[in-house]
Amino acid sequence: ELEEVGTVLQVVNLTQYPNISGGQVVVMPQRRVRRTRVVSEPSPNVSLAAVNVEYLNEPEVPQGNGDVKALHLEIIATMKELLKTSFLYKEQFEQVIKFYDLDHPIKLADLVAGMSLAQRSDLQSVLVETDIVERLRKVLTIVKKDLEFARLQSQVKSQVEENVTKEQKRLMLMEQMKQIKKELGIEKDDKQSLISQFQDAIKDKTLPEEASKVIDAELAKLGTLEPSSSEFNVCRTYLEWLTCLPWGKVDPENKEIQKAEDILNEDHYGLEDVKERILEHIAVSFLKESVQGKIMCLVGPPGVGKTSIGKSIARALDRKFYRFSVGGMHDVAELRGHRRTYVGAMPGKLIQCLKITQTSNPVVLIDEIDKLGRDYRGDPSSAFLEILDPEQNNAFRDHYLDVPVDLSRTLFVCTANTADTIPGPLLDRMEVIRIAGYVFEEKVAIANQYLIPQTAETSGIGTDRLDLDTEALNKMISDYAREAGVRHLRQLLEKVSRKVALSLVRNKAEAKDEAKAEGEAEEAKETEAVKEVEKTHITMENLSKYIGQPLHYSEQLYAAGKTPPGVVMGLAWTSLGGATLFVEARGRLPRSPIGRGGFGLPSPVGTEDSVKEVFLDPDSDSSKRPNSSMNGFMKVTGQLGSVMNESSAISLTYSRLFVRELDPANTFLDEAHIHLNVPEGATPKDGPSAGVTMASALVSLALDRPLKPLTAMTGELTLTGKVLKVGGIKEKVIAARREGVETLILPKHNEADYSELKDYLKAGLTAHFVDHFDDVYQLAFDKAQVLSLPFPPRGLPVVSVSTPLAPTASDEGPKPLSDEGTPSNGGSSTPLPGGEPLRQPTPAAAAAAGVSGDASRQR
């Protein structure tokens, strides 16, 4: 707001700051002016207003006026006192004194008012005042206030300096006193100092009675020991561990459900079971108004986010986080500590966790609990029986401390790839939450929302320099990263980001070299060349340039899922996730050169030593082939385990009976030499769930009729034809959907497991739940090509569930982002030009082709 009266200023000096923006300007006031009209208001470009003014004449100083002279002298005296007190005023006075005449009352008043730090309203009143006496009085009032303020400031400064001086004096005297005590031999020894430190450390803590007694006893013992003795250091270390633990200290826990849910969704896509369980834990803590502990075990294939979800759980609960891995651990002392009698003894991981987190309710992540070892040093899994038991861990005794420590408020989160290798008593103490792999739509969403932005930032290129087309991302997921998790997908994206970063740096260096060669005048061209390489587009055409050739071109061994007679697609569970596998059966009669099964070629029935020949005639033995009318035998290959070999024997026995019931004239299975094979022989396979698949392959071979296209099945088969329940339904369904299967045949008792799956996991699938092999026969074969059952089905009624293809992963959670950053429905339900939905294949039996041993064993 513009004032009515102002001053005309003359710029004396203008100095710009060397390192920062801005500068310093020195101005000299000339005379007073009065605003008559505003020509233009201030604007963003011009910060000053343009006005019309009239110049004001200074009042005449009356000669011989005693008031003027007295006020003049009093202002001079006060000003001198102020200059002695304040360095700031003195510095300003020395700069401007050469422009003023102190003998002139009006000039003196203007000088004093201009140097003052008074309020603007007071200074403006001096500027407006026309009466010389009244103006001098106002100036005298202002300078008096400045003098009082300067005196107060000086007093405070003196007090601070005095306190600092006293502290320095005290420190110097303390050092002198220490030297005097040392010379006189009355210095306080180190033992008393240590005892005081330990007592201060536990002063504000709530110790259990037993721990308090032990600490008091150890403190008394420490006072009697000589510092030079070895027992002194042992006792001292023991007391350090006892006093540093957070006895009774509990951090407040987050009780806001929405906040915790937002944090979990921010860090991870999907994993609804884990998130729901954490929200339930928060709700229980809120209702009970106390901090609770729990033991959970996350079981799933590698790369699905088991370890990282532990950090998110701690963040969602506002708890401290501690992680340690027990993979390959053999020594129990790493968990329970060493006895204090050993040299170098120390507490176990749990006590170290409490010391580091300094709270009694941290989130402890125990990684790879399914890979615990066992040797002469003990069995760590047995030690976990107490640690992970809610009824016992409230008084956990570490071998080193030997006092009860409360772990009941700790939230334990364990991770494992499979629950089969975890001992039964230990598994019974944990709440198991199974995490299956991600389907195609979920991987697209995870890549767009998390992996692509993270890898672009960590590689330094930023999201604005990398443009990954949706089609290229889909191809990367389907042809390069088919594993259950997203770890390999992250590695591929990191590889792309690294290559893009290298390309950007090289192009910039080349552009600079060209610009230098052409001279400084070509600098604009250099800038344009650099800008041209800033954006890198990854498309279907150049994807292989960045990540190489696809690892998996197609997993379907047979085009369009049309299998020949004797070949059936089965479903398997592995520790790396679900997978599909084919069971192949071929055979020929002893006197026939033409085999049956496959594509009509002669059946290979060699006599390799690595295969197993199974004689299934009741009158035969393992040393010779039977010579009766029922002289057929079966050879099984594919590196199958003992359970799977038994399933093949059961399947052959039942298939013979079933075909005889169906067509008494068909004796092929009784007389033929049969070869049953499960491809990918380098991968070990075992488990009973392939019984139905093997029986279907043998029946298809005997009838010489193929199964319906895009049909897969799983289930254990008994000698009476009953289909029993199997495990890993979620993983198997995910594998079937990736493979493009349309029809699933599952055991009747797995209907509840299937119904719990999300709709987007079942989209496009028709599942039939059967109780007997009769229903498998009717569902798997085309009724127009095979004989009808001569009797009603002997099992319970079949239940069929069809799920339309419309639901996608985006219906169950956040919509995945397209490469432009906008929500999209990207996924495997994208229609092809022919109208058929795009389906993504999955790994064959044993998802990780390079993994050997039990890690990829089928179940």
Secondary structure as the mmCIF struct_conf table of DSSP 4:
data_model
#
loop_
_struct_conf.conf_type_id
_struct_conf.id
_struct_conf.beg_label_comp_id
_struct_conf.beg_label_asym_id
_struct_conf.beg_label_seq_id
_struct_conf.end_label_comp_id
_struct_conf.end_label_asym_id
_struct_conf.end_label_seq_id
BEND BEND1 GLU A 4 GLU A 4
STRN STRN1 VAL A 5 GLN A 16
BEND BEND2 PRO A 18 SER A 21
STRN STRN2 GLY A 23 SER A 40
BEND BEND3 PRO A 44 ASN A 45
BEND BEND4 LEU A 48 LEU A 48
STRN STRN3 ALA A 50 TYR A 55
HELX_LH_PP_P HELX_LH_PP_P1 LEU A 56 PRO A 62
TURN_TY1_P TURN_TY1_P1 GLN A 63 GLY A 64
HELX_RH_AL_P HELX_RH_AL_P1 GLY A 66 THR A 85
HELX_RH_AL_P HELX_RH_AL_P2 PHE A 87 VAL A 96
HELX_RH_3T_P HELX_RH_3T_P1 ILE A 97 PHE A 99
TURN_TY1_P TURN_TY1_P2 LEU A 102 ASP A 103
BEND BEND5 HIS A 104 HIS A 104
HELX_RH_AL_P HELX_RH_AL_P3 PRO A 105 MET A 115
HELX_RH_AL_P HELX_RH_AL_P4 ARG A 120 VAL A 128
HELX_RH_AL_P HELX_RH_AL_P5 ILE A 132 LEU A 184
TURN_TY1_P TURN_TY1_P3 GLY A 185 GLY A 185
HELX_LH_PP_P HELX_LH_PP_P2 GLU A 187 ASP A 189
HELX_RH_AL_P HELX_RH_AL_P6 ASP A 190 ALA A 201
TURN_TY1_P TURN_TY1_P4 ILE A 202 ASP A 204
BEND BEND6 LYS A 205 LYS A 205
HELX_RH_AL_P HELX_RH_AL_P7 GLU A 209 THR A 224
BEND BEND7 LEU A 225 LEU A 225
TURN_TY1_P TURN_TY1_P5 PRO A 227 SER A 228
BEND BEND8 SER A 229 SER A 229
HELX_RH_AL_P HELX_RH_AL_P8 SER A 230 CYS A 244
BEND BEND9 LEU A 245 LEU A 245
TURN_TY1_P TURN_TY1_P6 TRP A 247 GLY A 248
HELX_LH_PP_P HELX_LH_PP_P3 ASP A 251 ASN A 254
HELX_RH_AL_P HELX_RH_AL_P9 ILE A 257 ASP A 267
BEND BEND10 TYR A 269 GLY A 270
HELX_RH_AL_P HELX_RH_AL_P10 GLU A 272 LYS A 288
TURN_TY1_P TURN_TY1_P7 GLU A 289 GLU A 289
BEND BEND11 SER A 290 SER A 290
STRN STRN4 LYS A 294 VAL A 299
TURN_TY1_P TURN_TY1_P8 PRO A 302 GLY A 303
BEND BEND12 VAL A 304 GLY A 305
HELX_RH_AL_P HELX_RH_AL_P11 LYS A 306 LEU A 317
TURN_TY1_P TURN_TY1_P9 ASP A 318 ASP A 318
STRN STRN5 PHE A 321 SER A 325
TURN_TY1_P TURN_TY1_P10 GLY A 327 GLY A 328
TURN_TY1_P TURN_TY1_P11 VAL A 332 VAL A 332
HELX_RH_AL_P HELX_RH_AL_P12 ALA A 333 ARG A 336
TURN_TY1_P TURN_TY1_P12 ARG A 340 THR A 341
BEND BEND13 TYR A 342 TYR A 342
TURN_TY1_P TURN_TY1_P13 VAL A 343 GLY A 344
HELX_RH_AL_P HELX_RH_AL_P13 LYS A 349 THR A 357
BEND BEND14 THR A 359 ASN A 361
STRN STRN6 VAL A 363 ASP A 367
HELX_RH_3T_P HELX_RH_3T_P2 ILE A 369 LYS A 371
STRN STRN7 ASP A 375 ASP A 375
TURN_TY1_P TURN_TY1_P14 TYR A 376 ARG A 377
STRN STRN8 GLY A 378 GLY A 378
HELX_RH_AL_P HELX_RH_AL_P14 PRO A 380 ILE A 387
TURN_TY1_P TURN_TY1_P15 LEU A 388 LEU A 388
TURN_TY1_P TURN_TY1_P16 PRO A 390 GLN A 392
HELX_RH_3T_P HELX_RH_3T_P3 ASN A 393 ALA A 395
STRN STRN9 PHE A 396 ARG A 397
TURN_TY1_P TURN_TY1_P17 HIS A 399 LEU A 401
BEND BEND15 VAL A 403 VAL A 403
STRN STRN10 PRO A 404 VAL A 405
TURN_TY1_P TURN_TY1_P18 SER A 408 ARG A 409
STRN STRN11 LEU A 411 ALA A 416
BEND BEND16 ASN A 417 ASN A 417
BEND BEND17 ALA A 419 ALA A 419
TURN_TY1_P TURN_TY1_P19 ASP A 420 THR A 421
BEND BEND18 ILE A 422 ILE A 422
HELX_RH_AL_P HELX_RH_AL_P15 GLY A 424 ASP A 428
TURN_TY1_P TURN_TY1_P20 ARG A 429 ARG A 429
BEND BEND19 MET A 430 MET A 430
STRN STRN12 GLU A 431 ARG A 434
HELX_RH_AL_P HELX_RH_AL_P16 PHE A 440 ILE A 446
HELX_RH_PI_P HELX_RH_PI_P1 ALA A 447 LEU A 451
HELX_RH_AL_P HELX_RH_AL_P17 ILE A 452 THR A 458
TURN_TY1_P TURN_TY1_P21 SER A 459 GLY A 460
BEND BEND20 ILE A 461 ILE A 461
HELX_RH_3T_P HELX_RH_3T_P4 THR A 463 ARG A 465
STRN STRN13 LEU A 466 LEU A 468
HELX_RH_AL_P HELX_RH_AL_P18 THR A 470 LYS A 475
HELX_RH_PI_P HELX_RH_PI_P2 MET A 476 TYR A 480
BEND BEND21 GLU A 483 VAL A 486
HELX_RH_AL_P HELX_RH_AL_P19 ARG A 487 GLU A 518
HELX_RH_3T_P HELX_RH_3T_P5 GLU A 520 GLU A 522
HELX_RH_AL_P HELX_RH_AL_P20 GLU A 523 GLU A 532
TURN_TY1_P TURN_TY1_P22 VAL A 533 VAL A 533
BEND BEND22 GLU A 534 GLU A 534
STRN STRN14 THR A 536 ILE A 538
TURN_TY1_P TURN_TY1_P23 MET A 540 ASN A 542
HELX_RH_AL_P HELX_RH_AL_P21 LEU A 543 ILE A 547
BEND BEND23 GLN A 549 GLN A 549
BEND BEND24 LEU A 551 LEU A 551
BEND BEND25 TYR A 553 TYR A 553
BEND BEND26 LEU A 557 TYR A 558
HELX_RH_3T_P HELX_RH_3T_P6 ALA A 559 GLY A 561
HELX_LH_PP_P HELX_LH_PP_P4 THR A 563 PRO A 564
TURN_TY1_P TURN_TY1_P24 PRO A 565 GLY A 566
STRN STRN15 VAL A 567 THR A 574
TURN_TY1_P TURN_TY1_P25 SER A 575 LEU A 576
STRN STRN16 GLY A 577 ARG A 588
TURN_TY1_P TURN_TY1_P26 PRO A 590 ARG A 591
BEND BEND27 PRO A 593 ILE A 594
STRN STRN17 ARG A 596 ARG A 596
BEND BEND28 GLY A 597 GLY A 597
TURN_TY1_P TURN_TY1_P27 GLY A 598 PHE A 599
BEND BEND29 GLY A 600 GLY A 600
HELX_LH_PP_P HELX_LH_PP_P5 LEU A 601 SER A 603
TURN_TY1_P TURN_TY1_P28 ASP A 609 SER A 610
BEND BEND30 VAL A 611 VAL A 611
STRN STRN18 LYS A 612 PHE A 615
TURN_TY1_P TURN_TY1_P29 PRO A 618 ASP A 619
BEND BEND31 SER A 622 LYS A 624
BEND BEND32 SER A 628 SER A 629
STRN STRN19 PHE A 633 THR A 637
BEND BEND33 GLY A 638 GLN A 639
STRN STRN20 LEU A 640 LEU A 640
HELX_RH_AL_P HELX_RH_AL_P22 SER A 642 LEU A 662
TURN_TY1_P TURN_TY1_P30 PRO A 664 ALA A 665
HELX_RH_AL_P HELX_RH_AL_P23 PHE A 668 GLU A 671
BEND BEND34 ALA A 672 ALA A 672
STRN STRN21 HIS A 673 ASN A 677
BEND BEND35 PRO A 679 PRO A 679
TURN_TY1_P TURN_TY1_P31 GLY A 681 ALA A 682
BEND BEND36 THR A 683 THR A 683
STRN STRN22 LYS A 685 LYS A 685
BEND BEND37 PRO A 688 PRO A 688
TURN_TY1_P TURN_TY1_P32 SER A 689 ALA A 690
HELX_RH_AL_P HELX_RH_AL_P24 GLY A 691 LEU A 703
TURN_TY1_P TURN_TY1_P33 ASP A 704 ASP A 704
HELX_LH_PP_P HELX_LH_PP_P6 PRO A 706 PRO A 706
STRN STRN23 LEU A 707 LEU A 707
HELX_LH_PP_P HELX_LH_PP_P7 LYS A 708 LYS A 708
TURN_TY1_P TURN_TY1_P34 PRO A 709 LEU A 710
STRN STRN24 THR A 711 MET A 713
STRN STRN25 GLU A 716 LEU A 717
TURN_TY1_P TURN_TY1_P35 LEU A 719 THR A 720
STRN STRN26 LYS A 722 LYS A 722
STRN STRN27 VAL A 723 LEU A 724
BEND BEND38 GLY A 727 GLY A 727
HELX_RH_AL_P HELX_RH_AL_P25 ILE A 729 GLU A 739
TURN_TY1_P TURN_TY1_P36 GLY A 740 GLY A 740
STRN STRN28 THR A 743 PRO A 747
HELX_RH_3T_P HELX_RH_3T_P7 LYS A 748 ASN A 750
HELX_RH_AL_P HELX_RH_AL_P26 GLU A 751 SER A 755
TURN_TY1_P TURN_TY1_P37 GLU A 756 GLU A 756
BEND BEND39 LEU A 757 LEU A 757
HELX_RH_AL_P HELX_RH_AL_P27 ASP A 759 LYS A 762
TURN_TY1_P TURN_TY1_P38 ALA A 763 GLY A 764
STRN STRN29 THR A 766 VAL A 770
BEND BEND40 ASP A 771 ASP A 771
STRN STRN30 HIS A 772 HIS A 772
HELX_RH_AL_P HELX_RH_AL_P28 PHE A 773 ALA A 780
STRN STRN31 PHE A 781 PHE A 781
TURN_TY1_P TURN_TY1_P39 LYS A 783 GLN A 785
BEND BEND41 VAL A 786 VAL A 786
HELX_LH_PP_P HELX_LH_PP_P8 LEU A 787 LEU A 789
BEND BEND42 PRO A 790 PHE A 791
BEND BEND43 GLY A 795 LEU A 796
HELX_LH_PP_P HELX_LH_PP_P9 PRO A 797 VAL A 798
STRN STRN32 VAL A 799 SER A 802
BEND BEND44 LEU A 805 LEU A 805
HELX_RH_3T_P HELX_RH_3T_P8 ALA A 809 ASP A 811
TURN_TY1_P TURN_TY1_P40 GLU A 812 GLU A 812
BEND BEND45 GLY A 813 PRO A 814
HELX_LH_PP_P HELX_LH_PP_P10 LYS A 815 PRO A 816
STRN STRN33 LEU A 817 LEU A 817
TURN_TY1_P TURN_TY1_P41 ASP A 819 GLU A 820
BEND BEND46 GLY A 821 THR A 822
STRN STRN34 PRO A 823 PRO A 823
BEND BEND47 GLY A 827 GLY A 827
TURN_TY1_P TURN_TY1_P42 SER A 828 SER A 829
HELX_LH_PP_P HELX_LH_PP_P11 THR A 830 THR A 830
STRN STRN35 PRO A 831 PRO A 831
HELX_LH_PP_P HELX_LH_PP_P12 LEU A 832 LEU A 832
TURN_TY1_P TURN_TY1_P43 PRO A 833 GLY A 834
BEND BEND48 GLY A 835 GLY A 835
HELX_LH_PP_P HELX_LH_PP_P13 GLU A 836 GLU A 836
STRN STRN36 PRO A 837 PRO A 837
HELX_LH_PP_P HELX_LH_PP_P14 LEU A 838 LEU A 838
BEND BEND49 ALA A 845 ALA A 847
TURN_TY1_P TURN_TY1_P44 ALA A 849 GLY A 850
HELX_RH_3T_P HELX_RH_3T_P9 GLY A 853 SER A 856
#
